[in-house]
Amino acid sequence: MSQIERLKLFIGGEFITSETDKYTPVYDPSRGEVIAEAPCCTKAEVLAAVEAAKRAYPAWAATPVLKRVQILYRVRELMIQHMEELTYSVAREHGKVWAEAEGDVLKAKEGTEQAIAAPSLMMGESIMNASSGYDTTLYREPLGVFAGIVPFNFPAMIPMGWMTPICIATGNTIVIKAASMTPMTALKIAGLYKEAGLPAGVLNIVTCSRNEAEIFLRHPDVKGISFVGSTSTGRHIYATAAAEGKRVQCLCEAKNHALVLADSPVERTAAGIINAAFGCAGERCMALPVVCVEECIADRLVSAIADAARKIRIGPAYDKGSELGPLVTDSHRARVVSYIEKGITEGARLVLDGRGVSVPGYESGFYLGPTIFDHVTEDMIVGREEIFGPVLCIKRVKDFEEGLKIMNSSRFANGSVIFTQNGYYAREFATRTHGGMVGVNVGIPVPVGIFPFCGHKDSFFGDLHCLGKDGYRFYTESKAVTTRWFHEEERKAKKVSTWDGTI
């Protein structure tokens, strides 16, 4: 049994012990053991974090942007130096296999690198002589304190790659509500920010329940909310915080679909689907849990996917040879299993059953093998709701039009994918799909961070997406300054009082 660590909060530049008597267990999913306890901090501690961010804001906003990003340069270098440690932290607390955990940390580094571009990307615009003798300049300025509410599935990338870097690079301060199931990596990276010289209070991290998190939604000093999580929670956050006049972006659930046309090379397409469907054990909102395939190649494709899925090596996250790790908690595993049982009851054909997987030496881990359903129809819950596990549903269609109709009927629209060698259908798909991120022969069409992560429909609530130029617009507001200077003779003629420029 590993030693259980009692985690701290990061408020005002210091790691502090919470005064709460309530703690949430943090598991090593590979072993099924509790390795830490995350404090369910008090309302007073949440308020203290907001107050620390508020105190830090004026001086931080007044710090030239070139000096702000110098700290991010140092954070980036520290992340590289501590890459092995941070990767192990993600693998240990979440269950991602080593390559996926390293990718999580690399995405946090990539987000930091994007924020280093803030001096260019938050620049405004100007025009001389907008009207006769009048010049107008548009500036982008920070707003104040932001709150970031994050999920369990990307412990490094979402809080420390998507939210924190751009927020603070643009001159704001932030309070991160880390996921209580996986808070350890974010806290480690907070330590790197402190080592890099970030002023106290610019970044704060707490762990708490939804009750305490409600404070962010109504607190007058919190100017905006960035959220990643369930659609029901995102809808509540958006409605509540927007009614309070706050900036809000809520990235929510998904049920991404792929459409496989008859001209697709079966083996190569199957390989792309395997990675997209079962990578990160399906615990990502850009996973590919549904494939619509033209009937004439469906048998061949399903067989190829099942054959490849059976060869996936299931094992502990920190074993670099593992290809599929455990789910994050036993309760989440039970939830995914309940969907598998529901699919069987609904009449879908279970091609591959991932239940009952046991890893030698890690029998208590939260493992679930790849699971494949065929002949999933539109009336089946298993094909409509987000399962967030390694479960793939095959929907058979007669042609492109039927497949696109099924995909667009989903209330979610994060990503959508087509596998084809036909340029016409690829273009038609990109034009007509509802998905915000579209892949053509790309199973996980998440763009690099210079572009926004742009879900649609019930996958996103808000006006400005995270990352890319949208991210900079979200964390800044515009100010237009119009200036006119009078000629000396004109001033005298109009008897305009002079000013020698002194203050």
C-alpha positions as CSV (number, residue, x, y, z in Angstrom):
1,M,0.0,0.0,0.0
2,S,1.4,3.4,-1.0
3,Q,1.7,6.1,1.6
4,I,-1.3,8.4,1.5
5,E,-0.4,12.0,1.0
6,R,-2.7,14.7,2.3
7,L,-2.7,17.4,-0.4
8,K,-2.6,21.2,0.2
9,L,-4.2,24.2,-1.4
10,F,-2.1,26.8,-3.4
11,I,-3.4,30.3,-2.3
12,G,-1.5,33.6,-2.4
13,G,1.7,31.9,-3.6
14,E,1.9,29.4,-0.7
15,F,0.9,25.8,-0.3
16,I,-1.4,25.8,2.7
17,T,-3.1,23.1,4.8
18,S,-6.9,23.3,4.5
19,E,-9.0,23.7,7.6
20,T,-11.6,21.3,6.3
21,D,-12.4,17.9,7.8
22,K,-13.6,16.5,4.5
23,Y,-11.3,14.9,2.0
24,T,-11.7,13.1,-1.4
25,P,-9.6,10.0,-2.1
26,V,-7.2,10.2,-5.0
27,Y,-6.5,6.8,-6.5
28,D,-3.7,5.1,-8.3
29,P,-6.1,3.4,-10.8
30,S,-3.5,1.0,-12.0
31,R,-3.4,-0.6,-8.5
32,G,-6.8,0.4,-7.2
33,E,-5.1,2.1,-4.1
34,V,-5.7,5.4,-2.5
35,I,-2.5,7.4,-2.8
36,A,-3.6,10.9,-1.6
37,E,-6.5,12.9,-0.2
38,A,-7.7,16.1,-1.7
39,P,-9.2,18.6,0.6
40,C,-12.8,19.7,0.1
41,C,-11.9,23.2,1.0
42,T,-14.2,25.5,2.9
43,K,-16.1,28.4,1.5
44,A,-13.8,30.7,3.4
45,E,-10.8,29.2,1.6
46,V,-12.4,29.7,-1.8
47,L,-13.1,33.3,-0.9
48,A,-9.5,33.6,0.3
49,A,-8.3,32.4,-3.1
50,V,-10.4,34.9,-4.9
51,E,-9.2,37.6,-2.6
52,A,-5.6,36.7,-3.2
53,A,-6.2,36.8,-7.0
54,K,-7.9,40.2,-6.6
55,R,-5.0,41.6,-4.6
56,A,-2.5,40.4,-7.1
57,Y,-4.4,41.7,-10.1
58,P,-3.5,45.5,-10.2
59,A,0.3,45.0,-10.1
60,W,0.2,42.0,-12.4
61,A,-2.0,43.8,-15.0
62,A,0.4,46.8,-14.8
63,T,3.4,44.5,-15.5
64,P,4.5,44.9,-19.2
65,V,3.4,41.9,-21.2
66,L,6.9,41.2,-22.3
67,K,7.9,40.8,-18.6
68,R,4.8,38.6,-17.9
69,V,5.8,36.2,-20.6
70,Q,9.4,36.0,-19.4
71,I,8.0,34.0,-16.5
72,L,6.2,31.7,-18.9
73,Y,9.5,31.1,-20.7
74,R,10.9,29.9,-17.4
75,V,7.9,27.8,-16.6
76,R,8.3,26.1,-20.0
77,E,11.9,25.3,-19.3
78,L,11.0,23.9,-15.9
79,M,8.3,21.7,-17.4
80,I,10.9,20.3,-19.8
81,Q,13.3,19.6,-16.9
82,H,10.6,17.9,-14.9
83,M,8.9,16.1,-17.9
84,E,9.6,12.6,-16.5
85,E,8.2,13.5,-13.0
86,L,5.1,15.2,-14.4
87,T,4.4,12.4,-16.8
88,Y,4.6,9.9,-14.0
89,S,2.3,12.1,-11.9
90,V,-0.4,12.1,-14.7
91,A,0.0,8.3,-15.2
92,R,-0.2,7.6,-11.5
93,E,-3.2,9.7,-10.6
94,H,-5.2,9.3,-13.8
95,G,-4.3,6.0,-15.4
96,K,-3.3,7.2,-18.8
97,V,-0.5,5.0,-20.2
98,W,2.9,6.5,-20.3
99,A,2.8,7.9,-23.9
100,E,-0.7,9.4,-23.3
101,A,0.4,10.9,-20.0
102,E,3.5,12.5,-21.6
103,G,1.2,13.8,-24.3
104,D,-0.9,15.5,-21.6
105,V,2.1,17.3,-20.2
106,L,3.4,18.2,-23.7
107,K,0.0,19.8,-24.4
108,A,0.4,21.8,-21.2
109,K,3.8,22.9,-22.5
110,E,2.3,23.7,-25.9
111,G,-0.3,25.9,-24.3
112,T,2.5,27.7,-22.3
113,E,4.3,28.3,-25.6
114,Q,1.2,29.7,-27.2
115,A,0.8,32.1,-24.3
116,I,4.4,33.3,-24.8
117,A,3.1,34.8,-28.0
118,A,0.8,37.1,-26.1
119,P,2.7,40.3,-27.0
120,S,1.7,39.8,-30.6
121,L,-1.7,38.1,-30.2
122,M,-3.2,40.6,-27.7
123,M,-2.2,43.6,-29.9
124,G,-5.0,45.9,-30.9
125,E,-5.6,47.9,-34.1
126,S,-5.3,51.5,-35.1
127,I,-6.0,53.9,-37.9
128,M,-4.8,57.5,-38.4
129,N,-7.3,60.1,-39.6
130,A,-10.3,57.9,-39.0
131,S,-12.1,61.2,-39.3
132,S,-10.5,64.5,-40.2
133,G,-7.9,65.1,-37.6
134,Y,-9.0,62.1,-35.4
135,D,-6.9,59.0,-34.8
136,T,-8.4,55.8,-33.3
137,T,-6.6,53.0,-31.5
138,L,-8.1,49.8,-30.2
139,Y,-6.4,48.2,-27.2
140,R,-7.0,44.8,-25.6
141,E,-6.9,44.9,-21.8
142,P,-7.3,42.3,-19.0
143,L,-10.5,42.1,-17.0
144,G,-9.4,40.9,-13.6
145,V,-10.0,37.6,-11.8
146,F,-11.0,34.4,-13.7
147,A,-12.0,31.0,-12.4
148,G,-11.2,27.8,-14.1
149,I,-13.3,24.7,-13.3
150,V,-11.6,21.5,-14.7
151,P,-12.5,17.8,-15.2
152,F,-10.4,14.8,-14.2
153,N,-9.4,13.6,-17.6
154,F,-6.5,15.9,-18.5
155,P,-4.8,16.8,-15.3
156,A,-2.0,18.8,-17.0
157,M,-3.3,20.1,-20.3
158,I,-6.7,21.6,-19.3
159,P,-5.8,23.6,-16.2
160,M,-2.2,24.4,-17.0
161,G,-2.3,24.5,-20.8
162,W,-5.7,25.7,-21.8
163,M,-6.6,28.0,-19.0
164,T,-3.7,29.4,-16.9
165,P,-1.1,30.4,-19.5
166,I,-3.3,32.7,-21.7
167,C,-5.2,34.0,-18.8
168,I,-2.2,35.3,-16.9
169,A,-0.2,36.2,-20.0
170,T,-2.9,38.7,-20.9
171,G,-2.6,40.3,-17.4
172,N,-5.4,38.5,-15.5
173,T,-5.2,36.4,-12.4
174,I,-6.8,33.0,-11.9
175,V,-8.3,30.6,-9.4
176,I,-8.3,27.0,-10.6
177,K,-10.7,24.5,-9.1
178,A,-8.7,21.3,-9.8
179,A,-10.5,18.0,-10.2
180,S,-10.6,16.4,-6.8
181,M,-10.0,13.0,-8.5
182,T,-6.8,14.2,-10.2
183,P,-5.4,17.4,-8.7
184,M,-1.8,16.4,-8.0
185,T,-0.2,17.3,-11.4
186,A,-1.7,20.8,-11.4
187,L,-0.4,21.4,-7.9
188,K,3.1,20.2,-9.0
189,I,3.0,22.6,-12.0
190,A,1.9,25.4,-9.6
191,G,5.1,24.8,-7.7
192,L,7.0,25.3,-11.0
193,Y,5.2,28.6,-11.5
194,K,6.3,29.7,-8.0
195,E,9.9,28.6,-8.8
196,A,9.8,30.6,-12.0
197,G,9.0,33.8,-10.1
198,L,5.3,34.2,-10.6
199,P,4.0,36.8,-8.1
200,A,1.9,35.6,-5.2
201,G,-1.8,35.4,-6.0
202,V,-1.6,35.4,-9.8
203,L,-2.3,31.7,-9.8
204,N,-4.3,29.9,-7.1
205,I,-5.5,26.3,-7.0
206,V,-8.2,24.8,-4.8
207,T,-10.1,21.5,-4.6
208,C,-13.7,21.7,-3.5
209,S,-17.2,20.4,-4.0
210,R,-19.8,21.9,-6.3
211,N,-21.3,23.7,-3.4
212,E,-18.1,25.8,-2.8
213,A,-17.6,26.2,-6.6
214,E,-20.9,28.0,-6.8
215,I,-19.1,30.9,-5.2
216,F,-17.3,31.6,-8.5
217,L,-20.5,31.9,-10.4
218,R,-21.8,34.8,-8.4
219,H,-18.8,36.4,-6.9
220,P,-18.6,40.1,-8.0
221,D,-14.8,40.0,-8.2
222,V,-14.8,37.0,-10.6
223,K,-15.0,38.4,-14.1
224,G,-15.2,35.2,-16.1
225,I,-15.5,31.4,-15.9
226,S,-13.8,28.8,-18.1
227,F,-15.3,25.3,-17.6
228,V,-14.8,21.8,-19.0
229,G,-17.1,19.0,-17.9
230,S,-20.6,17.6,-18.3
231,T,-23.3,19.3,-20.3
232,S,-25.8,19.5,-17.4
233,T,-23.2,21.3,-15.2
234,G,-22.0,23.4,-18.1
235,R,-25.5,24.6,-18.9
236,H,-26.0,25.5,-15.2
237,I,-22.7,27.4,-15.1
238,Y,-23.4,29.2,-18.3
239,A,-26.9,30.3,-17.3
240,T,-25.9,31.3,-13.8
241,A,-22.6,33.1,-14.5
242,A,-23.8,34.8,-17.7
243,A,-26.8,36.2,-15.8
244,E,-24.3,37.8,-13.4
245,G,-22.6,39.5,-16.4
246,K,-19.5,37.3,-16.5
247,R,-17.6,36.0,-19.5
248,V,-18.3,32.3,-19.8
249,Q,-17.0,29.4,-21.9
250,C,-18.3,25.9,-21.2
251,L,-16.8,22.9,-23.0
252,C,-19.1,20.0,-22.5
253,E,-19.9,16.4,-23.4
254,A,-19.6,14.8,-26.8
255,K,-20.7,11.8,-28.9
256,N,-18.3,12.1,-31.8
257,H,-19.1,10.1,-34.9
258,A,-17.1,9.0,-37.9
259,L,-18.5,8.1,-41.3
260,V,-16.6,5.4,-43.2
261,L,-17.3,5.3,-46.9
262,A,-16.9,2.2,-49.1
263,D,-13.7,3.5,-50.8
264,S,-11.8,3.7,-47.5
265,P,-8.8,1.4,-47.1
266,V,-10.1,-1.0,-44.4
267,E,-6.9,-1.9,-42.5
268,R,-5.6,1.7,-42.3
269,T,-9.1,3.0,-41.4
270,A,-9.4,0.4,-38.6
271,A,-6.1,1.5,-37.2
272,G,-7.2,5.1,-37.1
273,I,-10.5,4.2,-35.4
274,I,-8.7,2.0,-32.8
275,N,-6.5,4.9,-31.6
276,A,-9.4,7.3,-31.6
277,A,-11.9,5.0,-29.8
278,F,-9.7,3.4,-27.2
279,G,-6.9,5.9,-26.6
280,C,-6.9,7.3,-23.1
281,A,-9.4,4.5,-22.3
282,G,-12.0,6.6,-24.1
283,E,-11.9,9.2,-21.3
284,R,-11.7,12.3,-23.6
285,C,-14.3,14.5,-25.2
286,M,-12.7,14.0,-28.5
287,A,-12.8,10.3,-28.4
288,L,-14.5,8.4,-31.3
289,P,-17.2,6.3,-29.7
290,V,-19.4,5.9,-32.8
291,V,-18.6,4.8,-36.4
292,C,-21.2,4.9,-39.2
293,V,-20.0,2.6,-41.9
294,E,-21.5,1.9,-45.3
295,E,-23.1,-1.6,-45.2
296,C,-21.1,-3.0,-48.1
297,I,-17.8,-2.9,-46.1
298,A,-19.2,-3.1,-42.6
299,D,-18.4,-6.7,-42.0
300,R,-14.8,-6.3,-43.1
301,L,-14.3,-3.1,-41.1
302,V,-15.8,-4.5,-37.9
303,S,-13.7,-7.7,-38.2
304,A,-10.5,-5.6,-38.7
305,I,-11.3,-3.3,-35.7
306,A,-12.1,-6.3,-33.4
307,D,-8.9,-8.1,-34.5
308,A,-6.8,-5.0,-33.7
309,A,-8.6,-4.3,-30.4
310,R,-7.9,-7.9,-29.2
311,K,-4.1,-7.2,-29.6
312,I,-4.1,-4.1,-27.4
313,R,-1.8,-4.6,-24.4
314,I,-3.7,-3.7,-21.2
315,G,-1.6,-2.8,-18.3
316,P,-0.6,-0.3,-15.6
317,A,-0.2,3.3,-16.7
318,Y,3.5,3.6,-15.7
319,D,4.6,0.5,-17.6
320,K,5.8,2.0,-20.9
321,G,4.7,-1.1,-22.8
322,S,1.1,-0.7,-21.8
323,E,-1.3,0.5,-24.6
324,L,-4.5,0.7,-22.6
325,G,-4.6,1.7,-19.0
326,P,-7.4,1.6,-16.3
327,L,-10.3,4.0,-15.9
328,V,-9.9,6.7,-13.3
329,T,-12.0,5.2,-10.5
330,D,-13.9,2.0,-9.7
331,S,-17.2,4.0,-9.6
332,H,-16.5,5.4,-13.1
333,R,-15.7,1.9,-14.3
334,A,-19.0,0.7,-12.9
335,R,-20.8,3.5,-14.7
336,V,-19.2,2.4,-18.1
337,V,-20.0,-1.2,-17.4
338,S,-23.7,-0.2,-16.8
339,Y,-23.7,1.2,-20.3
340,I,-22.4,-2.0,-21.7
341,E,-25.1,-3.9,-20.0
342,K,-27.6,-1.4,-21.3
343,G,-26.4,-1.9,-24.8
344,I,-26.8,-5.7,-24.5
345,T,-30.4,-5.2,-23.2
346,E,-31.2,-2.8,-26.0
347,G,-30.2,-5.5,-28.6
348,A,-26.9,-4.3,-29.9
349,R,-24.6,-7.2,-30.9
350,L,-21.6,-7.4,-28.5
351,V,-18.7,-8.2,-30.8
352,L,-16.0,-7.7,-28.1
353,D,-16.6,-7.7,-24.4
354,G,-14.1,-5.8,-22.2
355,R,-15.6,-6.8,-18.9
356,G,-13.8,-9.2,-16.7
357,V,-10.3,-8.0,-17.7
358,S,-7.6,-8.7,-15.1
359,V,-4.0,-7.6,-15.2
360,P,-1.6,-10.0,-13.4
361,G,-0.1,-8.2,-10.4
362,Y,-2.6,-5.4,-10.7
363,E,-5.8,-7.3,-10.0
364,S,-7.3,-4.5,-7.9
365,G,-6.9,-1.9,-10.7
366,F,-9.9,-0.3,-12.5
367,Y,-9.4,-2.0,-15.9
368,L,-11.9,-2.4,-18.7
369,G,-10.9,-3.8,-22.0
370,P,-12.0,-2.6,-25.5
371,T,-15.7,-3.2,-26.0
372,I,-17.3,-3.2,-29.5
373,F,-21.1,-3.1,-30.3
374,D,-22.3,-3.7,-33.8
375,H,-25.8,-3.0,-35.3
376,V,-26.4,-0.1,-33.0
377,T,-29.5,1.8,-33.9
378,E,-30.7,5.4,-33.3
379,D,-33.1,4.4,-30.6
380,M,-30.4,2.9,-28.4
381,I,-29.0,4.9,-25.5
382,V,-25.6,3.3,-25.9
383,G,-25.2,5.1,-29.2
384,R,-26.5,8.5,-28.1
385,E,-25.1,9.3,-24.7
386,E,-21.5,10.0,-23.8
387,I,-20.1,6.9,-22.1
388,F,-16.5,8.1,-21.5
389,G,-14.9,4.7,-21.7
390,P,-13.4,2.3,-24.2
391,V,-16.7,1.4,-25.8
392,L,-17.2,1.6,-29.6
393,C,-20.6,1.6,-31.3
394,I,-21.0,0.6,-35.0
395,K,-24.0,2.0,-36.9
396,R,-24.5,0.6,-40.4
397,V,-25.7,3.0,-43.1
398,K,-26.6,2.6,-46.7
399,D,-24.8,5.7,-48.1
400,F,-23.2,9.1,-47.4
401,E,-26.5,10.9,-46.9
402,E,-27.9,8.5,-44.3
403,G,-24.6,8.6,-42.4
404,L,-24.4,12.3,-42.4
405,K,-28.1,12.6,-41.3
406,I,-27.5,10.2,-38.3
407,M,-24.4,12.2,-37.3
408,N,-26.1,15.5,-37.5
409,S,-29.1,14.3,-35.5
410,S,-26.9,14.1,-32.4
411,R,-27.3,16.9,-29.8
412,F,-23.6,17.0,-29.4
413,A,-21.1,18.4,-32.0
414,N,-17.6,18.5,-30.7
415,G,-15.9,16.6,-33.5
416,S,-16.9,14.6,-36.6
417,V,-14.8,12.5,-39.0
418,I,-15.0,11.1,-42.5
419,F,-12.8,8.3,-43.9
420,T,-12.8,8.4,-47.6
421,Q,-10.5,8.8,-50.7
422,N,-13.2,10.8,-52.5
423,G,-12.5,14.6,-52.5
424,Y,-16.1,15.5,-53.4
425,Y,-17.5,13.7,-50.4
426,A,-14.8,15.0,-48.1
427,R,-15.6,18.5,-49.1
428,E,-19.4,17.9,-48.8
429,F,-18.8,16.5,-45.3
430,A,-16.6,19.3,-44.1
431,T,-19.3,21.8,-45.4
432,R,-22.4,20.1,-44.0
433,T,-21.3,18.4,-40.8
434,H,-22.4,20.0,-37.5
435,G,-19.1,19.1,-35.8
436,G,-17.0,22.0,-34.7
437,M,-13.7,20.1,-35.3
438,V,-13.7,18.1,-38.5
439,G,-11.3,15.3,-39.5
440,V,-10.8,14.0,-43.0
441,N,-9.0,10.6,-42.5
442,V,-8.0,12.0,-39.1
443,G,-9.6,10.1,-36.2
444,I,-9.1,12.8,-33.5
445,P,-9.4,16.1,-35.3
446,V,-8.2,18.3,-32.5
447,P,-6.3,21.2,-34.1
448,V,-3.0,22.5,-32.7
449,G,-3.3,25.2,-30.1
450,I,-3.0,28.2,-32.5
451,F,-6.6,27.3,-33.5
452,P,-9.6,27.2,-31.1
453,F,-11.1,24.1,-29.6
454,C,-14.5,24.7,-31.1
455,G,-17.4,22.4,-30.2
456,H,-21.0,23.2,-31.2
457,K,-24.5,22.5,-30.1
458,D,-24.7,20.9,-26.6
459,S,-20.9,20.4,-26.6
460,F,-20.3,24.1,-26.0
461,F,-22.0,27.1,-24.3
462,G,-20.6,30.6,-24.9
463,D,-19.4,32.9,-27.6
464,L,-15.6,32.6,-27.5
465,H,-13.9,29.2,-27.5
466,C,-10.7,28.4,-25.7
467,L,-7.2,28.5,-27.4
468,G,-6.3,30.3,-30.6
469,K,-7.4,33.9,-31.1
470,D,-10.6,33.1,-29.4
471,G,-8.7,32.5,-26.2
472,Y,-7.1,35.9,-26.3
473,R,-10.4,37.6,-27.0
474,F,-12.0,35.7,-24.1
475,Y,-9.5,36.9,-21.5
476,T,-9.4,40.5,-22.7
477,E,-11.8,43.3,-23.5
478,S,-11.5,46.0,-26.1
479,K,-11.0,49.7,-25.4
480,A,-11.2,52.2,-28.3
481,V,-9.4,55.4,-27.8
482,T,-10.0,58.3,-30.2
483,T,-7.5,61.2,-30.2
484,R,-7.4,64.7,-31.7
485,W,-4.5,67.2,-31.4
486,F,-5.0,70.8,-32.2
487,H,-2.6,72.9,-34.2
488,E,-1.1,75.8,-32.2
489,E,-2.6,78.5,-34.4
490,E,-6.0,76.8,-34.2
491,R,-5.8,76.7,-30.5
492,K,-5.0,80.4,-30.3
493,A,-7.8,81.3,-32.7
494,K,-10.3,79.3,-30.7
495,K,-8.9,80.5,-27.4
496,V,-8.3,76.9,-26.4
497,S,-6.3,76.7,-23.1
498,T,-2.8,75.4,-23.4
499,W,-1.3,72.5,-21.6
500,D,2.4,72.0,-21.3
501,G,2.3,68.2,-20.9
502,T,3.2,68.1,-17.3
503,I,1.1,66.1,-14.8
